[in-house]
């Protein structure tokens, strides 16, 4: 055996080693994932090169990765029979940072541990993470095309230098021995290491064999990744069991989407829509998102960047071949591939829901009951898909007597008059209040359909959406409502009543006008187009915004007996009755009079 040679690390590598030793990674356990992934890459390279040169295998065709533990000596050994490295390759791959952008990487270092750890991931220097847990590391490697006596041993304590020596190795491949420091002895314990291998490397594409100090070796990854199988080879029961495994849900999923994308980017995905909404659906701080794998290596549990927030109920996995293995949440936020995958997955979920809506309407109604409110967040968050999302909406409608959302915007358009360009909707706290709103009396009388909206989010939703397939969405409680309505004829006598009401209520209204929308009710309040309604005001006020008391337009039904009754009144009696009618309209809107007891006294008087 030749005498060991001592070599110095490159300046950049020295700096990096110091950063690693001081634990810039917030999660030390990932060193095991990094080294197992490196072994898997070495096996992949051998398998690929052996296609052209079968001699590289040299009869050793059972490719695998072995992890051996020795708690007594505090060592972990990771061994593979992959492509291996020559001395030159070891110097290139370990003695230097063999990546582009080294100078940029080091210039970005700030001393901010959190930020620096993310940069380490970005520049793909995962091998060096071993120095977070090790006082010494040995790498014994023999390239597949070299003889046993040409094998090389690399050793370092993470200081300024490393040693190289020629130590024969019978088998090709690489063996890494990690001598754990006193603070990290846990990584030589069987239960701890087994848990980490199952967490991060369960779906590595080669047998991953754990060798304890005592007992039989155990293959950790005995199941093939279900999302990498062909759809035809997976049974429904397998999908259901996998869903329960990743979601901790005891119910079967409502449906699932299994897809593989090839071309400029490559990724596989398996997504599930639950049958029931989780209890923490509305807790915005709850970890959510799908499980991210990169080349079958588990990266993170809640990769929220791959689906928009309005699809946060979707569970599943995405496995990319193109993202860097050391990707972090911050890197995901800016990585161009992530946005592309997000668009692809979002479209797939929306298309699946549309198909369910068309082919299995009863099943879709179950989905809508559980997740409809979340989907309604979509148009504001995902402008590009806003119309596709709106196609999924279900509303109650005056076309159905049922208090059940079963009308889509497309169905509304199919039923409307061909010359109409407006979709009308009524907003209230209850179905009954929306269906019996004074604002829709004339529309109903003329056979015009009105959507009945009762969810708290609905007014905000419609103000965000505004149009659907060329049709304007119109709130019946706002100005300029003219569908099928004739402007009422106002005589001189009735105009005098209107003028007197305007003077009497000038502190509460901007105007008093003869209504074309009322049929059975005496009066109603109408907001300007840009004025938020009561429902939206409550949402905005809950978020800290405040509003001055606005003055609506007061519309009156000149044919109604209560308005006619005003014609015979004057003075204080007229003013009191005008106030009474205003409060009457406030109650019809779902509001409360400013002075309820006064309103009740007046009601007693007029009823008497």
C-alpha positions in Angstrom: 0.0 0.0 0.0 1.4 3.4 -1.0 1.8 6.1 1.6 -1.2 8.3 2.1 -1.0 11.7 0.4 -2.3 14.8 2.2 -4.1 17.4 0.0 -5.7 20.7 0.8 -9.3 21.5 0.0 -10.0 24.3 -2.3 -10.6 27.6 -0.6 -14.3 27.5 -1.4 -14.6 23.9 0.0 -12.9 24.9 3.2 -15.5 27.7 3.7 -18.3 25.3 2.9 -17.1 22.6 5.3 -17.0 25.2 8.1 -20.5 26.2 7.3 -21.6 22.6 7.4 -19.8 21.8 10.6 -21.7 24.7 12.2 -25.0 23.1 11.3 -26.4 25.4 8.7 -28.9 22.8 7.8 -31.8 23.0 10.2 -32.4 19.3 9.8 -29.3 17.2 10.5 -31.0 13.9 9.6 -31.0 14.7 5.8 -27.3 13.7 5.6 -28.6 10.1 5.4 -31.0 10.9 2.6 -28.2 12.7 0.7 -25.8 9.8 0.9 -28.3 7.2 0.0 -29.4 9.3 -3.0 -25.7 9.5 -4.1 -25.5 5.7 -4.0 -28.7 5.4 -6.0 -27.2 7.8 -8.6 -24.0 5.7 -8.8 -26.1 2.5 -9.4 -28.2 4.3 -12.1 -24.9 5.4 -13.8 -23.6 1.9 -13.8 -26.8 0.4 -15.2 -26.8 3.0 -17.9 -23.2 2.6 -18.9 -23.5 -1.2 -18.8 -25.9 -1.0 -21.7 -22.9 -0.2 -24.0 -20.3 -2.1 -21.9 -21.6 -5.2 -20.1 -18.1 -5.9 -18.8 -18.6 -3.2 -16.2 -21.0 -5.5 -14.3 -18.4 -8.2 -14.2 -21.0 -10.8 -13.1 -22.2 -8.7 -10.2 -25.7 -7.9 -11.5 -27.6 -7.6 -8.1 -27.4 -3.8 -7.7 -28.2 -2.7 -4.1 -27.3 -0.3 -1.3 -26.3 -1.5 2.2 -26.4 0.5 5.4 -24.5 -1.1 8.3 -24.7 0.1 11.9 -22.3 -0.2 14.7 -23.6 1.6 17.8 -20.6 0.4 19.8 -18.1 2.2 17.6 -20.6 5.0 16.7 -20.3 4.4 13.0 -22.7 4.2 10.0 -21.5 2.6 6.8 -23.2 3.2 3.4 -22.1 0.9 0.6 -23.1 0.4 -3.0 -21.9 -1.6 -5.9 -22.4 1.2 -8.4 -20.1 3.0 -10.9 -17.5 3.9 -8.3 -14.8 6.6 -8.6 -11.2 6.8 -9.6 -8.7 8.9 -7.7 -9.2 11.8 -10.1 -12.9 11.6 -9.8 -12.7 11.6 -6.0 -10.6 14.7 -6.1 -13.0 16.3 -8.5 -16.2 15.3 -6.7 -15.2 15.6 -3.1 -12.0 17.6 -2.9 -13.7 20.5 -4.7 -17.2 21.8 -5.2 -17.7 20.4 -8.6 -20.6 22.7 -9.4 -20.9 25.9 -11.4 -21.7 29.0 -9.5 -19.4 28.4 -6.6 -18.2 32.0 -6.4 -21.8 33.2 -6.5 -22.8 30.7 -3.8 -20.1 32.0 -1.5 -20.8 35.6 -2.2 -24.4 35.1 -1.2 -23.4 33.7 2.3 -24.6 36.2 4.9 -24.2 34.6 8.3 -28.0 34.2 8.4 -28.2 30.5 9.2 -31.7 30.0 7.8 -30.9 31.8 4.5 -27.5 30.1 4.1 -28.9 26.7 4.7 -31.3 27.2 1.8 -28.4 28.3 -0.4 -26.5 25.1 0.4 -29.5 23.2 -0.9 -29.7 25.3 -4.0 -26.1 24.6 -5.0 -26.4 20.9 -4.6 -23.6 20.1 -2.2 -25.4 17.4 -0.2 -22.4 15.2 0.4 -20.9 17.8 2.8 -23.9 17.6 5.0 -22.3 14.5 6.5 -19.9 16.8 8.4 -22.8 18.0 10.6 -22.8 14.7 12.4 -19.3 13.2 11.8 -15.9 13.7 13.4 -14.3 11.8 10.5 -15.5 10.4 7.2 -13.9 7.7 5.0 -14.7 7.1 1.4 -13.4 3.9 -0.1 -14.1 3.6 -3.8 -13.2 1.5 -6.9 -14.4 2.6 -10.3 -16.1 -0.2 -12.3 -13.5 -0.1 -15.1 -10.5 -0.4 -12.7 -8.7 -3.2 -10.9 -9.0 -3.9 -7.2 -5.5 -2.5 -6.5 -6.5 0.8 -8.1 -9.1 1.5 -5.5 -8.8 4.8 -3.5 -9.4 5.7 0.2 -10.4 9.3 0.9 -10.5 10.5 4.5 -11.1 13.8 6.2 -12.1 15.3 9.6 -13.6 18.3 7.9 -10.6 20.5 8.6 -8.3 22.1 5.9 -7.0 18.9 4.4 -7.9 15.3 3.3 -5.8 12.2 2.8 -5.7 9.9 -0.2 -4.3 6.4 -0.2 -4.4 3.4 -2.4 -6.1 0.5 -0.5 -7.3 -2.5 -2.6 -11.0 -3.1 -2.8 -12.4 -6.4 -4.1 -15.7 -5.1 -5.3 -16.5 -2.1 -7.5 -18.5 0.8 -6.0 -18.2 3.1 -3.0 -18.3 2.5 0.8 -18.7 5.6 3.0 -17.9 5.1 6.7 -19.2 7.9 9.0 -17.5 8.2 12.5 -20.2 10.0 14.4 -19.4 12.8 16.8 -20.6 12.7 20.4 -23.6 14.9 19.8 -25.0 12.6 17.0 -24.7 9.1 18.3 -28.4 8.6 17.7 -27.7 8.0 14.0 -26.1 4.6 14.7 -29.2 3.4 16.5 -31.3 0.8 14.6 -34.8 2.3 15.3 -33.7 5.8 14.4 -32.0 4.9 11.1 -34.8 2.5 10.0 -37.3 5.3 10.6 -35.3 7.8 8.5 -34.7 5.3 5.7 -38.4 4.6 5.5 -39.2 8.3 5.6 -36.9 9.5 3.0 -35.8 6.6 0.8 -38.6 4.1 0.8 -39.0 4.4 -3.0 -35.4 4.3 -4.1 -35.2 2.2 -7.2 -32.7 -0.3 -5.8 -32.9 -2.6 -2.8 -32.0 -0.7 0.4 -30.7 -3.2 2.9 -30.3 -2.3 6.6 -27.7 -4.4 8.4 -28.0 -4.2 12.2 -25.2 -5.2 14.6 -27.3 -8.2 15.6 -30.0 -10.0 13.7 -30.8 -10.5 10.0 -30.5 -7.8 7.3 -33.8 -6.2 6.3 -34.8 -4.7 3.0 -36.4 -1.4 3.8 -38.0 -0.5 0.5 -39.9 -3.6 -0.4 -42.8 -1.8 -2.2 -42.7 -0.1 -5.6 -43.8 3.5 -5.7 -47.5 3.2 -6.8 -47.4 6.5 -8.7 -44.6 5.2 -10.9 -46.6 2.2 -12.0 -48.8 2.2 -15.1 -52.4 3.1 -14.4 -53.6 -0.2 -15.9 -51.5 -2.2 -13.4 -52.9 -0.6 -10.3 -56.2 -1.8 -8.8 -58.8 0.5 -7.2 -58.2 -1.0 -3.8 -54.5 -0.2 -4.1 -55.3 3.4 -4.8 -57.7 3.6 -1.8 -55.2 2.0 0.5 -52.4 4.3 -0.6 -54.7 7.3 -0.1 -55.5 6.2 3.5 -51.8 5.7 4.1 -50.7 9.2 3.1 -53.8 11.1 4.3 -54.5 9.3 7.6 -58.2 9.4 6.4 -60.4 6.4 7.3 -62.7 7.1 4.4 -62.1 6.1 0.8 -61.3 9.0 -1.6 -64.0 10.4 -3.8 -61.8 10.1 -6.9 -58.2 10.1 -7.9 -55.9 11.3 -10.8 -52.9 9.3 -11.8 -50.7 10.9 -14.5 -47.2 10.9 -16.0 -45.8 13.9 -18.0 -42.9 13.4 -20.4 -41.1 15.8 -22.7 -39.4 19.1 -21.7 -40.2 18.3 -18.1 -40.8 15.0 -16.5 -42.9 14.3 -13.4 -45.4 11.7 -12.2 -48.4 12.6 -10.0 -51.1 10.8 -8.0 -53.7 13.1 -6.6 -56.8 12.3 -4.5 -60.0 14.3 -3.7 -61.3 13.3 -0.3 -64.8 12.3 0.4 -65.1 14.5 3.5 -63.5 17.9 4.3 -60.9 17.8 7.1 -61.7 19.6 10.4 -58.8 22.0 9.8 -59.8 23.1 6.3 -60.3 26.7 7.3 -57.2 27.0 9.5 -54.8 28.9 7.2 -51.8 28.0 9.3 -52.4 24.2 9.0 -49.6 22.5 6.9 -51.0 21.6 3.6 -50.0 20.5 0.2 -48.8 17.3 -1.5 -45.9 15.1 -0.8 -42.9 15.9 -2.9 -40.5 13.3 -4.2 -37.5 13.9 -6.5 -36.5 10.7 -8.4 -38.3 8.6 -5.8 -36.5 10.3 -2.9 -38.9 11.9 -0.4 -38.2 15.7 0.0 -41.1 17.2 2.0 -44.5 16.4 3.4 -46.4 19.6 2.6 -45.1 21.1 -0.7 -47.8 23.8 -0.9 -46.3 25.4 -4.0 -47.6 22.8 -6.4 -51.3 23.5 -6.0 -53.2 26.8 -5.4 -54.7 27.5 -2.0 -58.3 27.0 -3.3 -57.3 23.3 -4.0 -55.8 22.8 -0.6 -58.1 19.8 0.1 -56.3 17.7 -2.6 -54.0 15.0 -1.2 -51.3 13.1 -3.1 -47.7 13.0 -4.3 -45.7 14.5 -7.1 -42.4 13.0 -8.2 -40.1 15.2 -10.4 -37.1 14.1 -12.4 -35.9 17.7 -13.0 -35.9 19.5 -9.7 -32.6 19.5 -7.7 -32.5 17.0 -4.9 -31.6 19.6 -2.2 -34.5 21.8 -3.0 -36.0 23.9 -0.1 -39.4 25.7 0.3 -37.8 29.0 -0.5 -36.2 27.6 -3.7 -39.6 26.0 -4.7 -41.2 29.4 -4.5 -39.0 30.8 -7.3 -38.2 27.7 -9.4 -39.6 28.0 -12.9 -40.4 24.2 -13.1 -42.7 24.5 -10.0 -45.0 27.0 -11.7 -45.2 24.8 -14.8 -46.1 21.7 -12.6 -48.6 23.8 -10.6 -50.4 24.8 -13.8 -50.5 21.2 -15.0 -51.8 19.8 -11.7 -54.4 22.5 -11.3 -55.8 21.9 -14.8 -55.9 18.2 -14.1 -57.9 18.7 -10.9 -60.3 21.1 -12.6 -60.8 18.8 -15.6 -61.5 15.9 -13.3 -64.1 17.9 -11.3 -65.8 19.0 -14.6 -66.0 15.4 -15.7 -67.5 14.3 -12.4 -70.0 17.2 -12.6 -71.1 16.0 -16.1 -71.0 12.2 -15.7 -71.7 11.8 -12.0 -73.8 14.7 -10.9 -74.9 13.1 -7.6 -71.3 12.4 -6.7 -70.4 16.0 -7.6 -73.1 17.4 -5.4 -71.4 15.5 -2.5 -68.1 17.1 -3.4 -69.7 20.6 -3.7 -71.3 20.2 -0.2 -67.9 19.5 1.3 -65.6 21.8 -0.7 -67.7 24.3 -2.6 -66.8 27.2 -0.4 -63.1 26.6 -0.9 -63.6 26.4 -4.7 -65.3 29.8 -4.6 -61.9 31.3 -3.5 -60.6 30.3 -6.9 -61.4 33.2 -9.3 -59.6 35.7 -7.1 -56.5 33.5 -6.6 -56.3 32.0 -10.1 -57.3 34.6 -12.7 -56.0 32.5 -15.6 -58.5 29.7 -14.8 -61.3 31.9 -13.3 -63.9 30.9 -16.0 -63.0 27.2 -15.7 -63.4 27.4 -11.9 -66.7 29.3 -12.3 -68.1 26.5 -14.5 -67.9 24.3 -11.4 -70.1 26.5 -9.2 -73.5 25.3 -8.0 -76.2 27.8 -6.9 -79.7 27.7 -5.7 -82.1 29.4 -8.2 -85.6 30.7 -8.6 -85.9 28.0 -11.4 -86.0 25.4 -8.7 -88.2 25.4 -5.6 -85.5 23.4 -3.7 -83.2 24.9 -1.2 -80.4 23.1 -2.8 -77.5 24.3 -5.0 -78.0 22.5 -8.3 -77.8 25.2 -11.0 -74.6 26.0 -12.9 -73.8 29.3 -14.6 -73.9 27.4 -17.9 -77.4 26.0 -17.2 -78.5 29.6 -16.3 -77.3 30.8 -19.7 -79.0 27.9 -21.5 -82.3 28.9 -20.0 -82.1 32.7 -20.4 -83.6 34.7 -23.2 -81.3 34.9 -26.2 -81.2 38.7 -26.2 -80.3 39.0 -22.5 -76.7 39.7 -21.5 -77.1 39.7 -17.7 -77.0 37.0 -15.0 -79.0 38.1 -12.0 -78.3 37.1 -8.4 -79.9 37.8 -5.0 -77.8 37.8 -1.9 -79.1 37.2 1.6 -78.3 35.3 4.8 -80.9 32.6 4.2 -82.4 30.9 1.1 -85.9 32.1 2.1 -84.7 35.7 2.4 -83.0 35.6 -1.0 -86.0 33.9 -2.7 -88.4 36.4 -1.2 -86.3 39.5 -1.6 -88.3 42.6 -2.7 -85.6 43.2 -5.3 -86.5 40.3 -7.4 -90.3 40.6 -7.5 -90.5 42.1 -11.0 -87.8 39.7 -12.3 -89.8 36.7 -11.0 -93.1 38.1 -12.4 -91.5 38.3 -15.8 -90.1 34.8 -15.7 -86.4 35.9 -15.4 -84.3 33.5 -13.4 -82.4 34.7 -10.4 -79.6 32.9 -8.6 -80.0 32.8 -4.8 -76.8 33.2 -2.9 -76.4 32.7 0.8 -72.8 31.9 1.5 -70.8 34.6 3.3 -68.2 34.6 0.5 -70.8 35.0 -2.3 -70.9 38.8 -2.7 -67.1 39.0 -2.6 -67.0 36.1 -5.2 -69.3 37.9 -7.6 -67.5 41.2 -7.3 -64.3 39.4 -8.2 -65.8 37.4 -11.1 -68.0 40.2 -12.6 -68.5 38.4 -15.9 -69.0 34.9 -17.2 -68.8 33.9 -20.9 -69.7 37.4 -22.0 -72.6 37.8 -19.6 -72.5 40.5 -16.8 -73.2 39.3 -13.3 -75.7 41.7 -11.7 -76.6 42.1 -8.1 -80.4 42.7 -7.9 -79.9 45.0 -4.8 -77.8 47.5 -6.9 -78.8 50.3 -9.2 -79.7 50.0 -12.9 -81.9 46.9 -12.8 -84.0 47.0 -16.0 -84.8 43.4 -17.1 -88.4 43.3 -18.3 -89.3 46.4 -16.2 -91.3 49.4 -17.4 -90.6 52.7 -15.7 -93.7 53.5 -13.6 -95.9 56.5 -14.6 -95.6 59.2 -11.9 -98.5 61.6 -11.6 -98.1 65.1 -10.1 -99.8 64.0 -6.9 -97.5 61.0 -6.5 -94.4 63.1 -7.3 -95.4 65.3 -4.4 -95.5 62.3 -2.1 -92.0 61.3 -3.3 -90.6 64.8 -2.8 -92.0 64.9 0.7 -90.5 61.5 1.6 -87.1 62.7 0.2 -87.3 65.8 2.5 -88.3 63.6 5.5 -85.6 61.0 5.0 -82.8 63.2 3.7 -80.6 62.1 6.6 -81.0 58.4 5.7 -81.2 58.2 1.9 -79.6 59.8 -1.2 -82.8 59.7 -3.1 -86.4 58.5 -3.2 -87.7 57.2 -6.6 -90.6 55.3 -8.0 -89.6 51.6 -8.3 -89.8 49.4 -11.4 -88.6 46.3 -9.5 -91.3 46.0 -6.8 -94.6 44.1 -7.2 -95.8 43.0 -3.8 -93.6 45.0 -1.4 -94.0 48.7 -0.5 -90.4 49.7 -0.6 -86.8 48.5 -0.8 -83.3 49.9 -0.4 -81.0 50.0 -3.4 -77.2 50.4 -3.2 -75.0 52.2 -5.7 -73.0 49.9 -8.0 -69.8 50.4 -6.1 -71.2 50.1 -2.7 -70.5 46.8 -0.8 -73.6 45.1 0.4 -74.3 44.0 4.0 -72.7 40.6 3.5 -69.5 42.0 2.1 -69.3 44.8 4.7 -69.4 42.2 7.5 -66.4 40.3 5.9 -64.5 43.6 5.4 -65.3 44.8 8.9 -64.1 41.5 10.3 -60.7 42.1 8.6 -60.4 45.5 10.2 -61.9 47.8 7.7 -64.5 50.4 8.8 -67.3 52.1 6.8 -69.3 55.3 7.3 -73.0 54.7 7.3 -73.9 54.9 3.6 -77.1 56.3 2.3 -79.0 54.0 -0.1 -81.6 55.0 -2.7 -85.1 54.4 -1.3 -87.4 52.8 -4.0 -91.1 52.9 -3.4 -94.0 50.9 -5.0 -96.5 53.6 -5.9 -99.3 51.0 -6.3 -98.9 49.7 -2.8 -101.5 50.5 -0.2 -99.0 51.8 2.3 -97.6 54.3 -0.1 -101.1 55.4 -1.0 -101.8 55.8 2.7 -99.1 58.4 2.8 -101.1 60.6 0.5 -103.6 61.3 3.3 -100.9 62.3 5.8 -99.0 65.4 6.6 -96.6 66.9 9.1 -95.3 64.7 12.0 -97.6 61.9 11.1 -96.2 61.8 7.5 -92.6 61.9 8.8 -93.1 59.1 11.3 -94.8 56.9 8.7 -92.0 57.5 6.2 -89.5 56.5 8.9 -91.6 53.4 9.6 -91.5 52.4 5.9 -87.7 52.9 5.8 -87.3 50.5 8.8 -89.7 48.1 7.0 -87.3 48.1 4.0 -84.2 47.6 6.4 -85.9 44.5 7.9 -86.6 43.1 4.5 -82.9 43.4 3.8 -82.1 41.3 6.8 -81.0 44.3 8.9 -82.3 45.9 12.1 -84.0 49.2 12.7 -81.8 51.7 14.6 -84.5 52.0 17.2 -86.4 48.6 17.3 -88.7 49.6 20.2 -89.8 52.7 18.3 -90.5 50.6 15.2 -92.6 48.2 17.3 -94.6 51.0 18.9 -95.4 52.3 15.4 -96.3 48.9 14.2 -98.7 48.4 17.1 -100.3 51.8 16.3 -100.7 51.1 12.5 -102.0 47.6 13.1 -104.5 49.0 15.7 
